[in-house]
Each structure stands twice: as structure tokens, then as C-alpha cells.
Amino acid sequence: MRADETYIKVEGQWRYLYRAVDKQGRTVDFLLSKNRDRAAAVSFLKKAIGNNEAPEKITLDGGRASHQAVAELKAEGILPAQTLVRTSKYLNNLIEQDHRMVKQRCYLMLWFKTFGNAEVTLSGIELANKIKKGQFDTSEITGAGAMVLQVWEAVIAA
């Protein structure tokens, strides 16, 4: 798992979008937070691990809060003690490039007016990116003559 955070402007202030991708570039999870601290990093990692399985390796940037969060999760037993934690500027290029797709969409909207709207919109953007990456199986709902709106409604309902 490769985890990183990026800045998103909400209500005229910079907020933090935590994101994680796997080795193949598939989205693992994301979390929008008002703060960039240990508590936010712990919350994000717990969410990512809860929705997926515990990773064997975690690649982080140089941020101290993320490293403290991983140490805390190891101490609590949520992460196995043998989980390898790496800090590499180049291994995180994959997630940095993935941030670009999200930020391009947000920039076109001139950012967000409320935190709640930002969470909902970012969820939709992440869902669209998962579909584009092939992470969401649409084979059952896409048949001959299926309209984009029908596919989208079926995805939202699932």
C-alpha cells in the first residue's frame, strides 16, 4: 500500500485528502480531513485496513504523523508487527500521479463551498476513477444498448 495526502480547498481553507493505492495503482481508500495530524492519519489507516486486508508493506512520504500512526497501529495490533514501513520519494510517484486526476476535477469546479459537499463529490470522483481503473465490475449491468445513465444508477445502487 502506498499512502499519501494532498491538499484540497474547502470553504476557502486547505483541507487534507488522504489517499492510498496498491502496487498496481488501484485505489485502496481515501479520507477527507480537516487536520493533518497523527489522529487523522490513524483514522485513515484504520479505515483503509478495515475495508481491505492489512498490507505487507506500507510506503509513506516523510511526514512524521503518518509514521507515528503506523507505529500506533502496530502497538494496538491492528497492523502486524512484521509490516514493512518504507519511506521513498520515488515509490510514491504512483500515488502522486493518481492525486493529479482528483485535483484536476476539483480545480475545474473551483474547489468546494462546504465540507459535506466536498466529501460527497470526492466519493463520486473516486468511484468514477475506480470504474475507469476496472476496479468495479460492471459486466452484469452493461449489456448491449445500456445507456451511461443506467450503468451509473446501477453502480450507485450497488
URRALIN-V180835 format. One record per backbone hydrogen bond with DSSP energy under -0.5 kcal/mol. NH is the residue of the N-H (numbers start at 0). CO is the residue of the C=O. Records with the same first field share a line. If there is no record, write none. Layout:
BEGIN
NH=CO ; CO
END
This chain:
BEGIN
1=20
2=0 ; 58
3=18
5=16
7=14
9=7 ; 12
10=111
11=111
12=9
14=7
15=32
16=5 ; 14
17=15 ; 30
18=3
19=28
20=1
21=25
24=21
27=19
28=19
30=17
32=15
36=34
40=36
41=37
42=38
43=39
44=40
45=41
46=42
47=43
48=44
49=45
50=46
51=47
57=83
58=0
59=57 ; 85
66=62
67=63
68=64
69=65
70=66
71=67
72=68
73=69
74=70
75=71
76=72 ; 73
77=72
78=72
82=79
83=55
85=57 ; 83
87=59 ; 85
91=87
92=89
93=90
95=91
96=92
97=93
98=94
99=95
100=96 ; 97
101=97
102=98
103=99
104=100
105=101
106=102
107=103
108=104
109=106
110=105
111=8
117=113
118=114
119=115
120=116
121=117
122=118
123=119
124=120
125=121
126=122
127=123
128=124
129=125
130=126
131=127
132=128
133=129 ; 130
134=129
135=129
136=134
137=135
141=137
142=140
145=142
150=146
151=147
152=148
153=149
154=150
155=151
156=152
157=153
END
